[in-house]
């Protein structure tokens, strides 16, 4: 069960104010906070979490324990870097109303981002990819739901930059501690 909670918290933290959340908020503001938009956001979160956990399961079978810890440390550092990076979101002038197009764009944004890499690392480190996938999907889905609910007010209602910097510092600290522990430099 620790892999479920670890993935849930790490992914929610790393996803907060991310490109995918801001895209869903933008689309909800332009198109309306509709049920199909929310369903597509959750479907993207579930698909990408499942793919990340599946990749993690494959890696877990071939990695040594120390390498698993280093992967977790790198994942945390990548998540921290992504949180600290000032992403500029290009807003669509005339966003599509196609659920498939929205699903494709959200999935493409999420496939290689820090939160999905965290799911992969949790799956590798704990050896419980199914729980990592469920926790990661719920964490991501919850953050996307917040973006959907707030819509265009997301960036005004929530201090995204401050939260992202604090979360980046927390993930970076955890990554450094885990990395130093894996190298035997911390007792």
N, C-alpha and C positions, 0 to 999 in steps of 0.2 A: 503493500500500500504506500510506502514512502515514495515510490516512483510516481504514483498518481499525483500526490500532493506537490512533490517537487516540480513536476512538469506543469501542473496547473499554476502554481505561483510564479515560476520562472517565466513561463510563456506570457502570462497576463502582464507581468511586470515589463518584460521586454517588448510587448506589443503595444503598450500604452502610448498613444500619440504617434503610432507608426503610420507608414504610408497607407497600409490597408485600412486601418481605422479611419484615417482622414478621408480616404476615397469613399468609404461607405457613408460617412457623415456628409460629404459633398453630394453624393448621389441622393441621399435621403432628403437633403435640403432642396435639390433641384427637381427630383421626381416625386418626392413625398415618401414618408416612412411607411412603405407598403409591406405587407406580409411576404410577397414574393422576393423583394429585395433582401429582407432579413433571412429568408430561407436560403437564398443563394449565398449570402455571407457565411451562414453556418455550414452549408455544403462545402464551400471552399476551405473553411477551417478544418472540417472533418477529413476531406481528401488529403490536404497537405500534411496534417498531423499523422494520418495513416501511412502516407508515403515515407515520411521522415522516420517513423518508428520501424517500418519495414526495413529501411536501409540500416537503421541501428541494430536490428536483430541480426542482419547479415554480418555486420562488422563485429558484433559481440562474439560471434563464433570464432573469429580469427585473431582477435586482439589479446595481448597479454594484459594482466591486471594493471600494471603501471601505465601502460599505454591508454587504457580506458580512463584512468584518472586524468592523464594529460589531455585527452580529448575533451573531457568535461571542463577542464580549466580553460582550454582554447574556446570552447563554446560560450562560456561565461564572458570571456574577454571580447569575443565577437559580438555578443549581445550588448555589452557595455559600449563598444565602439559604435554600433548601430544606433543606440540610444543617444549618444553624444553627438553624432553626425547631424548637421543641420539640413535635413532633407527639404527640398523645395518640391511641393506638390503642384504639378501642372493641372489646373482645373479644366475639365472639358467644357467647351462652350455649349455644345449641344450633346449632352450625354445620351448614349443609346438607351433605349428601353428594353433591349434584348437581354433576357436573363442569361442566355448562353454567353453572350459577349461579356457581360459583367462577371460571370463565373470564370471565364477564361482569363480576364485581366486580373482579377483577385488571386486566382490560383498562380498565375505567372509571377505576381508580386511576392507571394508568400513562399514559393518553392525554395528559393535560395536565401531567405532572410534569416536573421539571427534567431528569432523564436523557433523556427523549424529546426535549425541546427541544435538548439537547446533540447528539443524533443529527441533528436537523434542521439545526442550525448547522454541524456537520461536513460534512453533505451539501452545504450551500450553499457553504461556504468552500472545499472541495476539489473540488467538481464530480464527486465519485464516490459517488453515493447508494447504489449496491449494496454497496460495501465498507463504507460507514458503517452501513448496515442490518445487515450480517453482524456487524461488530465490536460494534455496540450490542446486538444480540440475544445475542451470546455473553457480553458483559460483564454484562448484566442476568440472563441465564440462570444464569451462574455464581454470582451473588450470591443468586438465588432458590434455587439448589441448596444453598447453604450454609445458608440458613434452613430448608429442608426437612430437611437432614441433622441439624441441631442441634435442631430442633423447639422445644419449650418451654424448652430450655436455652440458646437463643440469647442472651438478654439476660444470663444469668448467666455464660456461657462467654466472651463477647466484650465488651470495654469499648466498647460502641456509642457512647455520648455522646462520649467522648474522641476516638475515631476520626472521628466526624462533624465535630467542631470543627476538628480538624487538616485534614481534607479540605476543609472549608468555607474555611479560611484559604488553602489552596493554590489552590483554584478562584477565590477572590476576587482573589488576587494575579495569577494568570494573566489574569483578565478585565480588571483595571485596566491591566496592561501592554499587552495587545492593544488595548484601547480607546484608550489614550494613543498607541500607535503608529499606529492608524488615523486619529487626528486630527492626526498629524504632530508630536506633542509629545515623542516619544522618537526619538532619532536612529537 
